[in-house]
Amino acid sequence: MRLWDTATHRQIGNPLTGHTRGATSVTFSPDGTTLATGSGDGTVRLWNVATHRQIGKPLTGHSDIVFSVAFSPDGTTLATGSGDRTVRLWDVATHRQIGKPLTGHGGVVWSVAFSPDATTLATGSENGTVRLWNVASGGGTTATGPPANGTAATNGLENKSPAEVLRAAVAALRAAKSVHIVGSNWDADFNTRMQGSSAIGTIRLADRQIRIRVIGGYGYEKIDWGHHAGRWLKYPLQPFKQFTLAEYASNPFSGYGPLEPKVSGYGPLAPKVQQAMVNGRKVVVVSWLDGSKLQVAGTGPAYPLRADFKGHNDTARMVFSEYNVPVGVAPPPNAIDAPKAG
């Protein structure tokens, strides 16, 4: 993570390092003295903003990516939401978890927020539900009512063949105006927002980071190592087309070995369809004998929601969200034409 002076646009001090995977959520304490960060490594870390040093040991307990972090209004409690479908509360002073995990969401917990009086916690999930929790009692946290997800008619995928579900998911992705994809494979974390032929995102390797933008028929890249570290380089579009929704949606799940026989529905890895009821909402899960799974929305458009692939060429985990949310992409200022970068 990096801190920046908003007046001068200059970086403040050295990067904050410690997470072993990319940072997926950040928030400042109400008094601005502490920064909380959630990561793809499943941990949360607290940082002293003045010294840039980590405060104590990481907060551990989540078994998946931490997508959301929020301080209580008085700064004494931190709430975290994760891909493991749980929400956890933490004592900021002791770094200890408060009570048991809050469970009930049937999907990734994307957002957490305290009420102004700190008595209620609101949590939002990929399954389309919002839950309210009574957190006034400390360890006795309970849901205050049914999930606010309303009702929706099934899209009929529960009655389709595996191949039909896959085709519907690809078609829905192609028809989407935009999508946000967060995930990881064996050597990198990625966080990309795609909209038509434009995209913006970050790829984080073990010790390096690559930022990309695609717009106006060109691809832009900024790396944090080597001779051109910190400078935007401008390239022809072709190497960057894979990051655009127009290109990605044409074959979104390529590169993961078992998918080819899966799509045509033959062979030992032929997929199966299972319908899951998640808080009253239908989600269709396509699964394979090798452990790969693809979750597809069972109501509305057949959008892919989550993919866990275990192919012989690669393994990957991807979470799809924020469909049709406008993505602002602009050419970076002062970009250097790559062939002339010297």
C-alpha positions as a printed NumPy array, in Angstrom:
array([[  0.   ,   0.   ,   0.   ],
       [  1.071,   3.561,  -0.607],
       [  0.014,   6.842,   1.   ],
       [ -0.219,  10.008,  -1.062],
       [ -0.356,  13.722,  -0.36 ],
       [ -3.533,  14.838,  -2.113],
       [ -2.284,  18.405,  -2.48 ],
       [  1.07 ,  17.615,  -4.095],
       [  0.214,  14.185,  -5.561],
       [  3.486,  12.911,  -4.087],
       [  3.927,   9.636,  -2.269],
       [  4.325,   9.908,   1.494],
       [  7.173,   7.764,   2.755],
       [  7.856,   4.197,   1.727],
       [  5.217,   1.654,   0.692],
       [  3.563,  -0.337,   3.484],
       [  4.649,  -3.923,   3.01 ],
       [  3.735,  -7.116,   4.813],
       [  0.771,  -8.693,   3.059],
       [  1.735, -11.726,   0.976],
       [ -1.06 , -11.101,  -1.53 ],
       [ -2.61 ,  -7.973,  -2.974],
       [ -4.493,  -5.506,  -0.789],
       [ -8.235,  -5.598,  -1.509],
       [ -9.617,  -3.107,   1.019],
       [ -8.359,  -0.133,   3.023],
       [ -9.897,   2.285,   5.5  ],
       [ -8.69 ,   4.961,   7.913],
       [ -9.739,   5.122,  11.552],
       [-12.051,   8.047,  12.415],
       [ -9.15 ,   9.997,  13.943],
       [ -6.912,   9.33 ,  10.926],
       [ -4.087,   7.795,  12.949],
       [ -4.559,   4.166,  11.941],
       [ -4.981,   2.477,   8.571],
       [ -6.609,  -0.955,   8.299],
       [ -5.931,  -3.094,   5.23 ],
       [ -7.506,  -6.348,   4.076],
       [ -5.771,  -8.669,   1.646],
       [ -5.988, -11.63 ,  -0.647],
       [ -3.889, -13.485,   1.916],
       [ -6.926, -13.544,   4.228],
       [ -5.381, -11.286,   6.874],
       [ -6.057,  -7.777,   8.127],
       [ -3.241,  -5.475,   9.211],
       [ -3.268,  -2.225,  11.17 ],
       [ -0.734,   0.52 ,  10.427],
       [  0.441,   3.61 ,  12.252],
       [ -0.112,   6.354,   9.672],
       [  2.527,   8.631,  11.166],
       [  5.35 ,   6.067,  11.315],
       [  4.225,   3.737,   8.483],
       [  4.862,   0.803,  10.783],
       [  2.573,  -2.157,  11.303],
       [  0.799,  -2.197,  14.658],
       [  1.093,  -5.594,  16.299],
       [  0.458,  -8.89 ,  14.554],
       [ -1.958,  -9.424,  11.65 ],
       [ -5.604, -10.141,  12.44 ],
       [ -6.112, -13.735,  11.34 ],
       [ -9.233, -15.866,  11.137],
       [-10.694, -15.415,   7.664],
       [-10.053, -18.259,   5.244],
       [-10.49 , -16.236,   2.054],
       [ -9.893, -12.763,   0.592],
       [-10.858,  -9.878,   2.893],
       [-12.932,  -7.625,   0.658],
       [-14.189,  -5.043,   3.158],
       [-12.992,  -3.346,   6.34 ],
       [-14.672,  -0.644,   8.438],
       [-13.978,   1.058,  11.761],
       [-16.743,   1.782,  14.243],
       [-17.407,   5.507,  14.737],
       [-15.341,   5.55 ,  17.947],
       [-12.474,   3.628,  16.318],
       [-12.433,   0.852,  18.916],
       [-13.908,  -1.914,  16.759],
       [-13.078,  -3.089,  13.245],
       [-15.498,  -5.072,  11.07 ],
       [-14.263,  -7.236,   8.212],
       [-16.087,  -9.059,   5.421],
       [-14.594, -11.876,   3.407],
       [-14.888, -14.302,   0.542],
       [-15.367, -17.005,   3.174],
       [-18.912, -15.583,   3.552],
       [-18.366, -14.438,   7.138],
       [-18.138, -11.105,   8.918],
       [-15.85 , -10.69 ,  11.916],
       [-15.525,  -8.026,  14.598],
       [-12.163,  -7.146,  16.122],
       [-11.024,  -5.238,  19.196],
       [ -8.621,  -2.68 ,  17.731],
       [ -6.648,  -2.314,  20.97 ],
       [ -6.042,  -6.022,  21.605],
       [ -6.269,  -7.341,  18.015],
       [ -8.546, -10.076,  19.293],
       [-11.718, -11.246,  17.581],
       [-14.928, -10.239,  19.352],
       [-17.296, -13.154,  19.659],
       [-17.95 , -15.674,  16.914],
       [-18.011, -14.932,  13.166],
       [-21.269, -13.495,  11.854],
       [-22.694, -16.049,   9.447],
       [-25.746, -16.093,   7.212],
       [-24.644, -14.651,   3.899],
       [-24.502, -17.234,   1.131],
       [-21.866, -15.425,  -0.887],
       [-18.848, -13.135,  -0.698],
       [-19.311, -10.273,   1.773],
       [-18.474,  -7.199,  -0.292],
       [-19.249,  -4.406,   2.152],
       [-19.529,  -3.641,   5.857],
       [-20.578,  -0.399,   7.552],
       [-21.473,   0.733,  11.073],
       [-24.426,   2.919,  11.918],
       [-23.533,   6.384,  13.329],
       [-24.321,   5.223,  16.872],
       [-22.262,   2.017,  16.414],
       [-25.155,  -0.217,  17.516],
       [-25.907,  -1.721,  14.096],
       [-23.661,  -3.209,  11.425],
       [-24.866,  -3.455,   7.818],
       [-23.306,  -6.057,   5.524],
       [-23.832,  -6.58 ,   1.783],
       [-23.153,  -9.78 ,  -0.141],
       [-22.776, -10.998,  -3.721],
       [-25.972, -13.01 ,  -3.309],
       [-27.954,  -9.77 ,  -3.433],
       [-28.791,  -9.578,   0.271],
       [-28.143,  -6.96 ,   2.922],
       [-28.149,  -7.971,   6.578],
       [-28.365,  -5.829,   9.709],
       [-26.662,  -6.951,  12.908],
       [-27.083,  -5.809,  16.5  ],
       [-23.537,  -5.145,  17.645],
       [-24.336,  -3.094,  20.727],
       [-23.912,  -6.06 ,  23.067],
       [-20.296,  -6.852,  22.255],
       [-20.123, -10.653,  21.984],
       [-23.84 , -11.234,  21.52 ],
       [-24.166, -10.117,  17.928],
       [-27.364, -11.203,  16.186],
       [-29.105, -10.503,  12.914],
       [-31.887,  -7.968,  13.421],
       [-34.212,  -9.337,  10.757],
       [-34.523, -11.264,   7.501],
       [-32.144, -10.424,   4.645],
       [-33.277,  -7.495,   2.499],
       [-33.148,  -9.327,  -0.809],
       [-36.785,  -9.228,  -1.871],
       [-38.066, -11.883,  -4.253],
       [-37.075, -12.642,  -7.809],
       [-38.242, -15.143, -10.402],
       [-35.878, -17.909, -11.386],
       [-34.149, -17.609, -14.748],
       [-34.674, -21.312, -15.416],
       [-31.031, -22.375, -15.356],
       [-31.81 , -25.012, -12.734],
       [-33.543, -26.992, -15.485],
       [-30.778, -26.608, -18.055],
       [-27.914, -28.911, -18.982],
       [-24.368, -28.026, -17.892],
       [-23.48 , -26.945, -21.428],
       [-26.559, -24.706, -21.581],
       [-25.712, -23.096, -18.246],
       [-22.17 , -22.386, -19.42 ],
       [-23.394, -20.898, -22.701],
       [-25.894, -18.735, -20.82 ],
       [-23.16 , -17.487, -18.478],
       [-20.877, -16.583, -21.371],
       [-23.754, -14.871, -23.204],
       [-24.676, -12.828, -20.123],
       [-21.073, -11.761, -19.65 ],
       [-20.857, -10.709, -23.293],
       [-24.05 ,  -8.674, -22.959],
       [-22.908,  -6.889, -19.812],
       [-21.805,  -3.294, -20.15 ],
       [-19.119,  -3.68 , -17.5  ],
       [-17.842,  -6.007, -14.786],
       [-15.411,  -5.998, -11.879],
       [-13.236,  -9.121, -11.548],
       [-11.048,  -9.833,  -8.533],
       [ -9.058, -13.02 ,  -8.291],
       [ -5.817, -14.902,  -8.214],
       [ -3.957, -17.671,  -9.952],
       [ -0.815, -19.554,  -9.04 ],
       [  1.541, -16.585,  -9.374],
       [ -0.482, -13.362,  -9.219],
       [ -3.458, -11.461,  -7.829],
       [ -5.514,  -9.326, -10.171],
       [ -8.158,  -6.648,  -9.782],
       [ -9.668,  -5.456, -13.053],
       [-12.646,  -3.382, -14.12 ],
       [-13.718,  -3.877, -17.73 ],
       [-16.123,  -1.861, -19.838],
       [-16.459,  -2.622, -23.529],
       [-13.071,  -1.974, -25.125],
       [-11.722,  -0.137, -22.075],
       [-10.242,  -1.447, -18.854],
       [ -8.341,  -0.445, -15.752],
       [ -6.652,  -2.761, -13.316],
       [ -3.75 ,  -3.957, -11.23 ],
       [ -1.763,  -7.177, -11.358],
       [  0.311,  -7.966,  -8.287],
       [  3.077, -10.549,  -8.404],
       [  5.006, -11.757,  -5.373],
       [  7.199,  -8.651,  -5.224],
       [  6.076,  -6.555,  -8.17 ],
       [  3.039,  -4.651,  -9.318],
       [  1.75 ,  -3.831, -12.792],
       [ -0.952,  -1.246, -13.43 ],
       [ -2.761,  -1.282, -16.748],
       [ -5.226,   0.89 , -18.618],
       [ -6.839,   0.259, -21.98 ],
       [ -8.609,   3.076, -23.81 ],
       [ -8.792,   4.714, -27.214],
       [ -7.169,   1.858, -29.079],
       [ -4.034,   1.812, -26.902],
       [ -2.76 ,  -0.061, -23.881],
       [ -0.891,   1.635, -21.054],
       [  1.333,  -0.023, -18.49 ],
       [  3.116,   1.189, -15.367],
       [  5.484,  -1.081, -13.471],
       [  7.264,  -0.511, -10.178],
       [ 10.669,  -1.95 , -11.076],
       [ 13.402,  -1.434, -13.646],
       [ 14.487,   1.558, -15.683],
       [ 10.969,   2.827, -16.334],
       [  9.57 ,   2.226, -12.841],
       [  6.725,   4.604, -12.053],
       [  6.264,   5.797, -15.653],
       [  3.321,   5.057, -17.902],
       [  4.297,   3.415, -21.186],
       [  1.982,   3.503, -24.19 ],
       [  1.648,   0.403, -26.381],
       [ -0.384,  -0.755, -29.374],
       [ -3.677,  -2.295, -28.315],
       [ -3.066,  -5.918, -29.298],
       [ -1.166,  -7.144, -26.187],
       [ -3.799,  -5.544, -23.958],
       [ -6.982,  -6.738, -25.679],
       [ -7.209,  -9.628, -23.219],
       [ -8.013,  -7.121, -20.471],
       [-11.076,  -5.695, -22.239],
       [-14.566,  -7.05 , -21.706],
       [-15.118,  -7.274, -25.455],
       [-12.198,  -9.706, -25.768],
       [-12.398, -11.476, -22.415],
       [-16.088, -12.328, -22.761],
       [-15.459, -14.057, -26.091],
       [-13.797, -16.952, -24.223],
       [-13.798, -16.074, -20.529],
       [-12.712, -19.382, -19.07 ],
       [ -9.963, -20.404, -21.472],
       [ -6.622, -21.512, -20.151],
       [ -8.012, -23.823, -17.48 ],
       [ -7.486, -27.282, -18.901],
       [-10.624, -29.195, -17.887],
       [-12.969, -26.576, -19.317],
       [-12.738, -27.742, -22.917],
       [-14.325, -31.174, -22.347],
       [-16.623, -29.596, -19.809],
       [-18.225, -27.254, -22.321],
       [-19.045, -30.03 , -24.767],
       [-20.191, -32.247, -21.931],
       [-18.224, -35.419, -22.557],
       [-15.376, -37.309, -20.943],
       [-14.566, -38.091, -17.314],
       [-14.72 , -34.453, -16.266],
       [-18.194, -33.832, -17.656],
       [-19.861, -31.206, -15.45 ],
       [-22.932, -31.468, -13.256],
       [-25.471, -28.817, -12.32 ],
       [-26.572, -28.262,  -8.747],
       [-29.091, -25.726,  -7.563],
       [-28.292, -23.979,  -4.292],
       [-30.812, -21.983,  -2.284],
       [-28.962, -19.05 ,  -0.769],
       [-31.101, -16.972,   1.55 ],
       [-34.129, -17.623,  -0.626],
       [-32.317, -16.93 ,  -3.873],
       [-31.363, -19.567,  -6.405],
       [-27.765, -19.939,  -7.458],
       [-26.743, -22.543, -10.005],
       [-23.411, -24.268,  -9.444],
       [-21.652, -26.1  , -12.259],
       [-19.128, -28.531, -10.774],
       [-16.588, -31.005, -12.075],
       [-14.94 , -34.095, -10.651],
       [-11.602, -32.31 , -10.401],
       [-13.114, -29.893,  -7.863],
       [-13.639, -26.967, -10.227],
       [-16.814, -24.965,  -9.683],
       [-18.578, -22.1  , -11.411],
       [-21.375, -20.219,  -9.667],
       [-23.939, -18.559, -11.917],
       [-26.801, -16.287, -10.911],
       [-30.06 , -18.228, -10.738],
       [-32.21 , -15.113, -11.023],
       [-32.03 , -12.375, -13.621],
       [-29.221, -12.508, -16.189],
       [-27.049, -15.609, -15.928],
       [-24.018, -13.659, -14.781],
       [-20.978, -15.614, -13.589],
       [-20.544, -14.899,  -9.875],
       [-17.577, -16.953,  -8.764],
       [-15.179, -19.389, -10.408],
       [-12.803, -21.812,  -8.718],
       [-10.864, -23.688, -11.396],
       [ -8.351, -26.472, -10.864],
       [ -7.121, -27.128, -14.377],
       [ -4.002, -29.031, -15.331],
       [ -2.53 , -25.848, -16.854],
       [ -3.418, -23.45 , -14.092],
       [ -5.619, -22.882, -11.075],
       [ -7.593, -19.735, -10.508],
       [-10.183, -18.126,  -8.306],
       [-12.294, -15.275,  -9.658],
       [-15.132, -13.254,  -8.188],
       [-17.357, -11.285, -10.572],
       [-19.354,  -8.283,  -9.348],
       [-20.598,  -4.765, -10.105],
       [-22.121,  -5.682, -13.439],
       [-23.143,  -2.664, -15.556],
       [-21.595,  -0.133, -13.154],
       [-19.917,   2.637, -15.217],
       [-16.115,   2.469, -15.262],
       [-14.15 ,   5.681, -15.606],
       [-11.016,   5.161, -17.689],
       [ -8.832,   7.971, -19.037],
       [ -5.437,   7.911, -20.734],
       [ -2.728,   8.461, -18.105],
       [ -1.017,  11.839, -18.272],
       [  2.525,  12.091, -19.576],
       [  2.565,   8.58 , -21.013],
       [  5.682,   7.705, -23.018],
       [  5.428,   5.948, -26.352],
       [  6.948,   2.575, -25.453],
       [  9.175,   2.098, -28.558],
       [ 10.7  ,   5.517, -27.879],
       [ 11.105,   5.079, -24.162],
       [ 14.794,   4.291, -24.541]])
